[in-house]
């Protein structure tokens, strides 16, 4: 009996020594003095990568969204319709079926049809409005620079949502990504986005932000193209919340 008691006492003593040594406490690293909890949720990739050169035209962020909005629509040059064998949904189809000749816009079929004054050849074809002079110049410059499959991060270094106006940001953005579908006599969804009055009406109803932010209950826009960057969506939100300055 005495031996049994000694064994029990020894066992209790060992447990008292070993258990604390085996306990693992969860220790969180301290936040940097300049870091807030919200900052830890930001994906650094949103603001990294390659900054945009103002003298360079980028296919992914400037040319392709414009072609998808203006040309790669149902009945025209999307993958299903491929009118006259032309498909304008990605780099290879633009180069190959658009017959783009790098450095030679005047020898490139894509450029020749957008500047044509012949209604039977001009693209976008009537009754759709032709591309603006700025849009034609953009595509010409892209081809002159070699028609590269290039890209950059428009949000490189951060996202400034202050001072957003219709003229300096909203109108150019919509002209690239949306106006091709939302203009003319038969706009998509019966929604026109060609001027300040039309755009503010859509913004006030909540449709503009709901669509570009891909919120539930709205048709995600741009249709057929990549979603707008989080920064661009935030800029639109800032514009709406500051009473949509022109």
Secondary structure, 3 states (H helix, E strand, C coil): CHHHHHHHHHHHHHHHHHHHHHCCCCCCCCCCCCCCHHHHHCCHHHHCCCECCCCCCCHHHHHHHHHHHHCCCCCCCCCCCCHHHCCCCCHHHHHHHCCCCCCCHHHCHHHHHHHCCCCCCCCCCCCCCCCCHHHHHHHHHHHHCCCCCCCCECCCCCCCCCCCCHHHHHHHHHHHHCCCCCCCCCCHHHCCCCCHHHHHHHHHHCHHHHHHCCCCCCCCCCCCCCCCCHHHHHHHHHHHHCCCCC
